Amino acid sequence: MSTPKTYVEHVAIRVRDIHWHLRFFEQVLGMTLREIRGTPEAPTQCWTHEGIQLIHAPQQATAHGPLAHIGIMCEDLEASLALAQRHGVEVTEGKRDWLQLPDGIVIELIQASPAGSVSQVLAVNPRMKP
């Protein structure tokens, strides 16, 4: 079985002050809000178009630290799951596409659509000089 192509689609971070972080990512890095869970006045989670997911966690001192999980877009979800199982990775979050690595990092695997979209994203060279 060949290794399927993947890329990081989002990184989920627990934050104490979600409004401060939203302002920072918007005003300093130019990121735009894609989705809010909760209300704009009291969001529980927010996603930017640029791949940051903020999770409101006022009691941020969790055993897992600020990193909640890494969302990875997969060209072939089933192949990635089969390969993960061969490495003895545990399923977490009660879902078969959420995996916990031995050091505690949680990975959310997401099936890309349409076919070929992962290769298109990987073809972009973000370090290429204009």
Contacts in CASP RR format, 6 or more apart in sequence:
PFRMAT RR
TARGET T0000
AUTHOR 0000-0000-0000
METHOD contacts of the structure
MODEL  1
MSTPKTYVEHVAIRVRDIHWHLRFFEQVLGMTLREIRGTPEAPTQCWTHE
GIQLIHAPQQATAHGPLAHIGIMCEDLEASLALAQRHGVEVTEGKRDWLQ
LPDGIVIELIQASPAGSVSQVLAVNPRMKP
1 79 0 8 1.000
1 82 0 8 1.000
1 83 0 8 1.000
2 79 0 8 1.000
3 83 0 8 1.000
4 74 0 8 1.000
4 75 0 8 1.000
4 76 0 8 1.000
4 79 0 8 1.000
4 80 0 8 1.000
4 83 0 8 1.000
5 74 0 8 1.000
5 75 0 8 1.000
5 118 0 8 1.000
5 119 0 8 1.000
5 122 0 8 1.000
6 72 0 8 1.000
6 73 0 8 1.000
6 74 0 8 1.000
6 75 0 8 1.000
6 80 0 8 1.000
6 118 0 8 1.000
7 72 0 8 1.000
7 73 0 8 1.000
7 118 0 8 1.000
7 121 0 8 1.000
7 122 0 8 1.000
8 70 0 8 1.000
8 71 0 8 1.000
8 72 0 8 1.000
8 73 0 8 1.000
9 51 0 8 1.000
9 71 0 8 1.000
9 72 0 8 1.000
9 73 0 8 1.000
9 110 0 8 1.000
10 47 0 8 1.000
10 51 0 8 1.000
10 52 0 8 1.000
10 53 0 8 1.000
10 70 0 8 1.000
10 71 0 8 1.000
11 51 0 8 1.000
11 52 0 8 1.000
11 53 0 8 1.000
11 67 0 8 1.000
11 69 0 8 1.000
11 70 0 8 1.000
11 71 0 8 1.000
12 53 0 8 1.000
12 54 0 8 1.000
12 55 0 8 1.000
12 67 0 8 1.000
12 68 0 8 1.000
12 69 0 8 1.000
12 70 0 8 1.000
12 71 0 8 1.000
12 108 0 8 1.000
13 21 0 8 1.000
13 52 0 8 1.000
13 53 0 8 1.000
13 54 0 8 1.000
13 55 0 8 1.000
13 66 0 8 1.000
13 67 0 8 1.000
13 68 0 8 1.000
14 55 0 8 1.000
14 57 0 8 1.000
14 60 0 8 1.000
14 62 0 8 1.000
14 64 0 8 1.000
14 65 0 8 1.000
14 66 0 8 1.000
14 67 0 8 1.000
14 68 0 8 1.000
15 21 0 8 1.000
15 54 0 8 1.000
15 55 0 8 1.000
15 56 0 8 1.000
15 57 0 8 1.000
15 60 0 8 1.000
15 66 0 8 1.000
16 57 0 8 1.000
16 58 0 8 1.000
16 60 0 8 1.000
18 43 0 8 1.000
18 46 0 8 1.000
18 54 0 8 1.000
18 55 0 8 1.000
18 56 0 8 1.000
19 43 0 8 1.000
21 54 0 8 1.000
22 33 0 8 1.000
22 43 0 8 1.000
22 46 0 8 1.000
22 54 0 8 1.000
25 31 0 8 1.000
25 48 0 8 1.000
25 50 0 8 1.000
25 52 0 8 1.000
25 54 0 8 1.000
26 32 0 8 1.000
26 33 0 8 1.000
29 50 0 8 1.000
30 50 0 8 1.000
31 48 0 8 1.000
31 49 0 8 1.000
31 50 0 8 1.000
31 51 0 8 1.000
31 52 0 8 1.000
32 48 0 8 1.000
32 49 0 8 1.000
32 50 0 8 1.000
33 46 0 8 1.000
33 47 0 8 1.000
33 48 0 8 1.000
33 49 0 8 1.000
34 47 0 8 1.000
34 48 0 8 1.000
34 49 0 8 1.000
35 46 0 8 1.000
35 47 0 8 1.000
36 43 0 8 1.000
36 45 0 8 1.000
36 46 0 8 1.000
36 47 0 8 1.000
37 43 0 8 1.000
37 44 0 8 1.000
37 45 0 8 1.000
37 46 0 8 1.000
38 44 0 8 1.000
38 45 0 8 1.000
43 54 0 8 1.000
43 56 0 8 1.000
44 55 0 8 1.000
44 56 0 8 1.000
45 53 0 8 1.000
45 54 0 8 1.000
45 55 0 8 1.000
45 56 0 8 1.000
46 53 0 8 1.000
46 54 0 8 1.000
47 53 0 8 1.000
47 54 0 8 1.000
53 68 0 8 1.000
55 68 0 8 1.000
60 66 0 8 1.000
64 104 0 8 1.000
67 105 0 8 1.000
68 106 0 8 1.000
69 98 0 8 1.000
69 105 0 8 1.000
69 106 0 8 1.000
69 107 0 8 1.000
69 108 0 8 1.000
70 105 0 8 1.000
70 106 0 8 1.000
70 107 0 8 1.000
70 108 0 8 1.000
71 107 0 8 1.000
71 108 0 8 1.000
71 109 0 8 1.000
71 110 0 8 1.000
72 80 0 8 1.000
72 107 0 8 1.000
72 108 0 8 1.000
72 109 0 8 1.000
72 110 0 8 1.000
73 110 0 8 1.000
73 112 0 8 1.000
73 117 0 8 1.000
73 118 0 8 1.000
73 121 0 8 1.000
74 80 0 8 1.000
74 109 0 8 1.000
74 110 0 8 1.000
74 111 0 8 1.000
74 112 0 8 1.000
74 118 0 8 1.000
75 112 0 8 1.000
75 115 0 8 1.000
75 116 0 8 1.000
75 118 0 8 1.000
75 119 0 8 1.000
77 97 0 8 1.000
77 109 0 8 1.000
77 110 0 8 1.000
77 111 0 8 1.000
80 109 0 8 1.000
81 96 0 8 1.000
81 97 0 8 1.000
81 109 0 8 1.000
84 99 0 8 1.000
84 109 0 8 1.000
89 99 0 8 1.000
89 100 0 8 1.000
89 101 0 8 1.000
89 102 0 8 1.000
90 99 0 8 1.000
90 100 0 8 1.000
91 98 0 8 1.000
91 99 0 8 1.000
91 100 0 8 1.000
92 98 0 8 1.000
92 99 0 8 1.000
92 100 0 8 1.000
92 106 0 8 1.000
93 106 0 8 1.000
93 108 0 8 1.000
97 108 0 8 1.000
97 109 0 8 1.000
97 110 0 8 1.000
98 106 0 8 1.000
98 107 0 8 1.000
98 108 0 8 1.000
98 109 0 8 1.000
99 106 0 8 1.000
99 107 0 8 1.000
99 109 0 8 1.000
100 106 0 8 1.000
100 107 0 8 1.000
101 107 0 8 1.000
112 118 0 8 1.000
END
